[in-house]
């Protein structure tokens, strides 16, 4: 029998089996009693055996009908549950969401969005992965993550990109460094400074952005040391081995052993963008985008 027709006929049978009355069953199904009788007769014809014993006074299940009922009531319940579960996923109310993030989104943008998202959608399983910007592009392309916070700009025909923030850049120095005594710090003031920057393995996208910004001002970066993580960079700066450059989003998390000054130039900003595949139209992803979009903007 056709699957859709079979489900409809089986559902009618289950109702009659529970009510053992064609009149009550027809009222429950909102159909004519004669139409319901024809449904049961059609199902019996398709199956090749009788489901009910009918008299003028009562309706009873045959042994075969009882067996058919016991098997199918469980199947129909499973089917109903699967429809409900799938509907919740389609509505973005259950399921999973895989979020990637880089260091500059780790302090505010990602945590605040995840916090609000989990309040709104408590039954979505959110998993987080730290991945550098270039690695996120690969992970998104291979469907290893659903959405990512990365350093912008990022413009690609296969992806949506939403600008979340543009952070002014700051120079981070040891305490009592000469740059802290300047009234204003400009890009050219860093031309002779020993710089400590994140290495090209973990900080590749950010390094490219810094190179572009300083090159546009005719400043060649004097990179003396590299480190792979934020704590190492701060420790090297605090030890007096050089200065580094951080976006504003991290300034409140640097501790007391270093000092900061803004770099006064309108172009010296770090973009954070939210990226997801155009083909990924999952409601859980689109709901997260809406949450991230409506958080207070910076920059």
KAPECOR-V181472 format. One record per residue. N is the residue number from 1. PSI is psi in degrees with one decimal (NA if undefined). Layout:
N | PSI
N | PSI
This chain:
1 | 152.2
2 | 139.5
3 | -47.3
4 | -44.5
5 | -38.8
6 | -40.3
7 | -41.3
8 | -44.2
9 | -40.8
10 | -38.3
11 | -43.2
12 | -42.9
13 | -44.2
14 | -38.8
15 | -46.4
16 | -39.2
17 | -32.8
18 | -38.1
19 | -30.8
20 | 38.5
21 | 120.3
22 | -32.0
23 | -51.8
24 | -37.9
25 | -41.3
26 | -39.6
27 | -42.4
28 | -38.0
29 | -7.1
30 | 46.9
31 | 165.7
32 | 146.8
33 | -36.9
34 | -37.7
35 | -37.6
36 | -41.0
37 | -39.8
38 | -36.4
39 | -46.0
40 | -41.5
41 | -40.5
42 | -42.8
43 | -43.1
44 | -38.2
45 | -42.6
46 | -36.6
47 | -31.9
48 | 15.1
49 | 158.4
50 | 141.1
51 | -29.2
52 | 148.4
53 | 119.8
54 | 134.3
55 | 176.5
56 | -16.6
57 | -25.9
58 | 163.5
59 | 132.1
60 | 151.3
61 | 139.1
62 | 164.8
63 | -41.2
64 | -39.2
65 | -39.8
66 | -44.4
67 | -43.1
68 | -39.4
69 | -49.2
70 | -37.5
71 | -43.5
72 | -23.8
73 | -34.5
74 | -40.4
75 | -42.4
76 | -33.7
77 | -40.7
78 | -42.7
79 | -45.5
80 | -42.8
81 | -38.4
82 | -36.7
83 | -44.7
84 | -42.5
85 | -43.4
86 | -36.7
87 | -40.5
88 | -38.6
89 | -44.6
90 | -32.6
91 | -2.0
92 | 23.6
93 | -22.0
94 | 170.1
95 | -153.1
96 | 157.9
97 | 125.9
98 | 114.6
99 | 127.8
100 | 151.3
101 | 154.2
102 | 176.3
103 | -38.4
104 | -15.8
105 | -5.7
106 | -20.1
107 | -34.1
108 | -57.4
109 | -53.7
110 | -49.6
111 | -43.4
112 | -40.2
113 | -44.6
114 | -39.7
115 | -47.6
116 | -39.6
117 | -42.1
118 | -30.1
119 | -39.3
120 | -33.1
121 | 70.8
122 | -16.2
123 | 6.7
124 | 128.2
125 | 105.3
126 | 124.7
127 | 142.8
128 | 140.6
129 | 128.7
130 | 120.4
131 | 133.0
132 | 163.9
133 | -49.1
134 | -37.9
135 | -32.9
136 | -38.4
137 | -40.6
138 | -44.6
139 | -39.7
140 | -42.6
141 | -33.6
142 | 8.7
143 | 32.3
144 | -22.6
145 | 161.9
146 | -31.4
147 | 149.2
148 | 142.9
149 | 118.3
150 | 169.0
151 | 130.3
152 | 178.4
153 | 158.1
154 | 115.8
155 | 111.5
156 | 138.3
157 | -21.1
158 | -5.2
159 | 148.1
160 | 143.9
161 | 125.7
162 | 119.7
163 | 121.6
164 | -37.2
165 | 155.5
166 | 100.9
167 | 128.7
168 | 146.9
169 | 145.3
170 | 147.1
171 | 132.4
172 | 123.3
173 | 164.8
174 | 163.3
175 | 139.8
176 | 27.9
177 | 155.5
178 | -32.8
179 | -25.6
180 | -13.7
181 | -4.6
182 | 144.0
183 | -38.6
184 | 145.9
185 | 122.5
186 | 162.4
187 | -38.3
188 | -21.0
189 | -14.7
190 | 1.6
191 | -35.1
192 | 3.9
193 | 142.7
194 | 121.0
195 | 141.8
196 | 113.7
197 | 160.6
198 | 145.2
199 | 166.8
200 | -14.0
201 | -48.0
202 | -25.8
203 | 26.3
204 | -51.3
205 | -41.7
206 | -41.0
207 | -41.1
208 | -42.1
209 | -43.8
210 | -44.5
211 | -43.7
212 | -44.3
213 | -46.8
214 | -36.3
215 | -37.9
216 | -23.5
217 | 5.3
218 | 23.1
219 | 127.1
220 | 124.4
221 | 133.0
222 | 82.2
223 | 116.2
224 | -31.1
225 | 152.1
226 | 150.9
227 | 158.9
228 | -16.7
229 | 163.1
230 | -43.1
231 | -40.7
232 | -41.3
233 | -46.0
234 | -39.1
235 | -41.6
236 | -38.8
237 | -47.8
238 | -29.6
239 | -0.9
240 | 19.2
241 | -3.2
242 | -169.0
243 | 162.3
244 | 177.8
245 | 123.4
246 | 152.5
247 | 159.9
248 | -30.7
249 | -21.4
250 | -6.5
251 | -39.9
252 | -1.7
253 | 15.5
254 | -18.2
255 | -175.9
256 | 0.8
257 | 2.0
258 | 164.9
259 | 159.9
260 | 151.1
261 | 137.8
262 | 145.0
263 | 114.5
264 | 89.6
265 | 127.3
266 | -24.3
267 | -9.0
268 | 81.0
269 | 152.1
270 | 122.9
271 | 140.0
272 | 125.6
273 | 151.8
274 | 129.3
275 | 138.3
276 | 156.6
277 | 141.7
278 | -30.9
279 | -10.3
280 | 95.8
281 | 20.5
282 | 136.2
283 | -34.7
284 | -38.4
285 | -47.8
286 | -34.9
287 | -39.0
288 | -40.0
289 | -43.9
290 | -39.6
291 | -48.7
292 | -36.1
293 | -33.2
294 | 9.8
295 | 153.6
296 | 128.8
297 | 153.6
298 | 160.1
299 | NA
